[in-house]
Amino acid sequence: MNRERTARLGLAGVTPWGRRASEYRAFFDLPEDPGPGRILDCGAGPSSYTAEMTGAGVRVTALDPLYRLPVPAMQRLLADAQHKIGPALTAERHRFVWDFYGDIHRLLTARREAAERFFADYSAGRAGGRYVCGELPRLPLATSSFDLALCSHLLFLYSRELDLEFHLHALSELARVAAEVRVFPMISLDGTPSPHVEACRRFLERRGARVTIEPVPFEFQRGANHLLRIR
Ligand SMILES: C[S@@+](CC[C@H](N)C(=O)[O-])C[C@H]1O[C@@H](n2cnc3c(N)ncnc32)[C@H](O)[C@@H]1O
């Protein structure tokens, strides 16, 4: 595994694009109230899932290498991403299913709202320990400290940038810290199925995990409507 490449990816190669709790519920087929268990959002970036769920009394911890940056630097990265992604999405709009978002304007508004909610919660949440700076494949977290780990738009999506060995270590690490792991989507950025899925599945099953691929009520990238679940 190329650690230098992974670190670079954390701050530059992966778009710091944050989604809202309603989107996470659809990606991961989660109920409105996931109950009293502890949830880890790994690779959370500027998603508002932690902020929104904390407001609803759910125990969520967000982890991301982005959190090593001061807030103004994170805000600059996000503003740059928004400037680039609007035109890119417009040019590639045919590659996506628009049922959930409606149109590009509403999608960008959702992203801005997520980021605003994230930044409103971040300083107090960082002090309170619910935003943790860290990165796969080694997490600064105790074994079995979560009931559920979510990984949205990182593993499998960046299959070109993150090789199979990285995925094997990262999924094993998530399974070390949480009783259950859900990863979405299972499609690479170019819209093709991730080449790492089957090898990851076999590897985890050999280690005693139960691995399932399940449909979810969400599709934006065409064909990206399944999650990987590890128990
Ligand atoms: C495309 S964003 C997705 C953010 C959020 N999960 C969502 O779906 O809205 C991917 C995130 O993964 C983070 N990331 C990159 N490399 C990582 C690593 N090795 N471990 C954990 N997170 C990483 C990035 O900093 C970025 O915030």
The ligand as a Gaussian input file, in Angstrom:
#p B3LYP/6-31G(d) Opt

LIG

0 1
 C      -15.996000      12.266000      -1.448000
 S      -15.770000      12.681000       0.250000
 C      -17.205000      11.944000       0.997000
 C      -17.564000      12.603000       2.288000
 C      -18.783000      11.998000       3.009000
 N      -18.533000      10.626000       3.406000
 C      -20.010000      12.053000       2.136000
 O      -20.367000      11.041000       1.503000
 O      -20.607000      13.125000       2.041000
 C      -14.475000      11.525000       0.706000
 C      -13.845000      11.856000       2.045000
 O      -12.882000      10.829000       2.341000
 C      -11.815000      11.438000       3.034000
 N      -10.640000      10.548000       2.962000
 C       -9.669000      10.515000       2.020000
 N       -8.759000       9.566000       2.312000
 C       -9.175000       8.982000       3.473000
 C       -8.663000       7.928000       4.283000
 N       -7.530000       7.291000       3.963000
 N       -9.353000       7.580000       5.395000
 C      -10.504000       8.217000       5.732000
 N      -11.032000       9.230000       5.003000
 C      -10.371000       9.608000       3.889000
 C      -11.631000      12.774000       2.339000
 O      -10.918000      13.705000       3.128000
 C      -13.079000      13.189000       2.065000
 O      -13.586000      14.002000       3.083000

